[in-house]
Amino acid sequence: MAFGDTGSNFQAISGTESHSLPQLRPKDTGDGVPTTPPFGQIRYDSPRDQVVRQDEGEEVDQGVQDDGSPTGVDGQAQTGASTKSPSYVVDPPHLAEWRQRLFDLEEMVVMTNTEFETYFPHIDNVYSHRSTQRYKRKSFVSSYWDCRLKGRPPGTPKSTDPNKKKRKRQGRGLDLCDVKIKIVEYGAPSATASSTEDLPEEVLSVFGGDREHGGKVWTVQRVCGFGPVERKGAGIAPASHKHGLEKSDEIKKNSVLRWVAAQGKEARKAATAVRPVGCRATGLAAVTARKRSREAGLKLYASCLCPFSQRVWIALEAKGLAYQYCETDPFKTPKPTHLLEVSPRGTVPAIKHGEWPCSESGVILEYLEEIDSKVRLHPTNPRLKANCRLWIDFINSEMVPAFYAVLAATEEAAQNVAIEKLQGDVTCLMLAADERGPYFLGDQMCLVDIHLTPFVLRMSRILQPIRGWPPPVPESRWQIWVDAIESNVHIRNTVSAERLYVETVDLLVKGRDAQVGG
Ligand SMILES: N[C@@H](CCC(=O)N[C@@H](CS)C(=O)NCC(=O)O)C(=O)O
């Protein structure tokens, strides 16, 4: 099935009117700066030990790296605000431009706190921290940094600390690059600072009314020398880099890339961990499975790992029908006889209603809709219903294979292609959805939502950590939809604890081979 960019092969879901296009991109102020971070901010806590010394009214950071430059215990570059956990935005817009700007520093760059926290961790590999100065009666903190390609100052001793992580040191010549920078963090006025202290005009204009509310502004500039007194007026222009940004990137990864790599490693470790035999639901799904374990006329044969099983499970919960949940392992050899009796291909989900067996998630969902009209999951309007079926077909024929393609892609280039395809499909679906949502048809969950939900749940739990699938853009229509799914009580009742999904990813891949057209 071919889809145009606007998804216009399909009528709008109301069947009568078209919908305006939902935003999948972050808002842009027009000056290249996002007003909201683009992909959900990732926060993590890192211990930032600081050794502080009183020095003539100033406090100076004293952590020293084995190449002579100071660092926190985790190797993170330190700024004046180094005791605070940073927010990492993995893929902010205009990243390349911002990185180049903070590399070249042709002129002083004034940044809001959000901008600094967003972009500096993407460029901190270029610089290595040298010292920080805090002033008792001023509300700003200055830190001084060398270009990492400066080389090591003569006589820098190797660390003798036996607990210090030994890293491969690459010999570099001295004084390769003379760039030194100064970063100033202007905070809200402190109790001791005068509110009109000598702030540069550019800084005051960025603060605007914010300063009173605790906002921060940062300036980043190249300087000639270090220390409280710069060699102002010495007639020496601050040096520019003697190498390109690529060279710096070759030498060291920035904090965000290192963090992403560490996350991927963790997730891969979890994915290859030995899987407990006979998987059982965990978390809320386990509670529901226990609650529904009593004998009933309607039986659901399902696997807690299987996205197709989860579709039927969600529908049964949403409809409030009496049913018996029977955890069934479809990968067992030989396949359980009771499974083959209800599902000729031996796949889950399958149901038995009285003595009548049925398999295939899509078919079962339609059947449940026919036998229960109390909680409707299909609209009654025949055209709207047909439209929903078209989108269900789109999910099964385009999105589900695209999901598995991302899962199967181990090489970065293949991952990018597969992610782009799936993102395109998401956009297509969102363009067809009710404009306000939160669900596909509006405020009620329907079968279109149910068909995709298990895969949406696995995007954040599996694809995001192991394949770099991006989280939704905050406030986008997609984010609204994902939030509704994650907080729906009937859906939540079928969801196991997060680690179960990534730990059993090999079974999910195996399951792909069995699913034909969803
Ligand atoms: N088209 C089927 C797909 C079901 C499916 O692929 N189930 C997998 C588990 S996720 C399975 O039972 N696989 C058994 C096997 O590979 O033998 C549906 O929608 O129900």
The ligand as a Gaussian input file, in Angstrom:
#p B3LYP/6-31G(d) Opt

LIG

0 1
 N       -0.364000     -12.916000      13.068000
 C       -0.332000     -13.440000      14.400000
 C        1.055000     -13.375000      14.942000
 C        1.211000     -14.080000      16.288000
 C        2.660000     -14.399000      16.610000
 O        3.560000     -14.172000      15.785000
 N        2.883000     -14.928000      17.784000
 C        4.220000     -15.392000      18.130000
 C        4.578000     -14.912000      19.514000
 S        4.794000     -13.169000      19.530000
 C        4.181000     -16.904000      18.184000
 O        3.264000     -17.469000      18.686000
 N        5.221000     -17.554000      17.675000
 C        5.322000     -18.972000      17.727000
 C        6.331000     -19.557000      16.805000
 O        7.148000     -18.790000      16.293000
 O        6.301000     -20.759000      16.596000
 C       -1.336000     -12.687000      15.270000
 O       -1.622000     -11.534000      14.969000
 O       -1.866000     -13.293000      16.204000

